[in-house]
Amino acid sequence: MRSLPQFNFPAFDAASERWRSQGYYVYSPADHDRANGFDEFTLAEPTHEQLTEMISWDLDAVIKSDIIYFLRGWERSSGAKVEHALAVFLGKEIRYE
């Protein structure tokens, strides 16, 4: 979520921790982006190349997942709206914060 402080990574981290503590395997966009060199502490917006890689990974994670969890405010994220549309299209179980 590019408009939020630290790109909302703290909320992704908290949600990931909750789900993992319940025994779920979690595909976390924040974990993935960090592992690929994106620094949430900079003020720099992701480059076009980074955004392309990020959304490609996110959509692949939606395809692989049984349950998709959306953080509060997802409706204001253009990327999350695309992910949501794919989850609905594929008939995935969707849960909301």
C-alpha positions in Angstrom: 0.0 0.0 0.0 2.1 2.8 -1.4 0.3 5.6 0.3 0.8 4.4 3.8 3.9 4.7 6.1 6.4 2.0 5.5 4.1 0.8 2.7 2.0 -0.8 5.5 4.6 -3.5 6.1 4.0 -3.5 9.9 0.4 -4.5 9.3 1.5 -7.2 6.9 4.0 -8.5 9.4 1.4 -8.6 12.3 -1.1 -10.4 10.1 1.6 -12.9 8.9 2.6 -13.6 12.5 -1.0 -14.2 13.6 -1.7 -16.6 10.7 1.6 -18.5 11.1 1.0 -18.9 14.8 -2.2 -20.7 13.9 -0.3 -23.1 11.6 -0.9 -21.5 8.2 1.7 -21.2 5.5 1.7 -17.5 4.6 2.7 -15.8 1.4 3.5 -12.3 2.7 4.0 -9.5 0.1 6.1 -7.6 2.7 8.4 -10.6 3.3 8.8 -11.1 -0.5 9.5 -7.5 -1.3 12.1 -7.2 1.5 13.8 -10.4 0.3 14.0 -8.8 -3.2 15.7 -5.7 -2.0 12.8 -3.3 -1.4 13.4 -1.1 1.6 10.1 0.0 3.3 12.0 2.7 5.3 13.0 4.7 2.2 10.6 7.3 0.8 11.2 6.1 -2.7 8.3 4.7 -4.6 8.9 1.3 -6.2 10.2 1.5 -9.8 8.0 0.3 -12.7 10.2 -2.9 -12.8 9.7 -3.5 -9.1 6.0 -2.9 -9.3 5.7 -5.4 -12.1 7.6 -8.0 -10.2 5.7 -7.4 -7.0 2.2 -7.7 -8.6 3.3 -10.7 -10.6 4.4 -12.4 -7.4 1.2 -11.3 -5.6 -1.1 -12.7 -8.2 0.8 -16.0 -8.3 0.4 -16.1 -4.5 -3.4 -15.6 -4.9 -3.5 -18.5 -7.4 -1.5 -20.8 -5.1 -3.4 -20.0 -1.9 -6.5 -21.6 -0.4 -7.5 -18.5 1.7 -6.8 -14.9 0.9 -6.7 -12.4 3.7 -7.2 -8.7 3.1 -6.0 -6.1 5.5 -8.2 -3.2 6.6 -8.3 -0.5 3.9 -7.5 -2.9 1.0 -10.2 -1.2 -1.0 -7.9 1.9 -1.4 -5.1 -0.1 -2.9 -5.1 -0.6 -6.7 -3.0 -3.7 -6.4 -5.2 -5.2 -3.7 -8.3 -4.6 -5.9 -6.6 -6.6 -8.7 -5.7 -9.4 -6.2 -9.3 -9.3 -4.8 -10.8 -9.6 -8.3 -8.6 -12.6 -9.1 -9.5 -14.3 -5.8 -13.2 -13.7 -6.5 -12.8 -15.0 -10.1 -11.1 -18.1 -8.9 -13.6 -18.7 -6.1 -11.0 -18.5 -3.3 -12.1 -18.3 0.3 -11.6 -14.6 1.3 -11.3 -13.2 4.8 -11.0 -9.6 5.9 -9.3 -7.9 8.8 
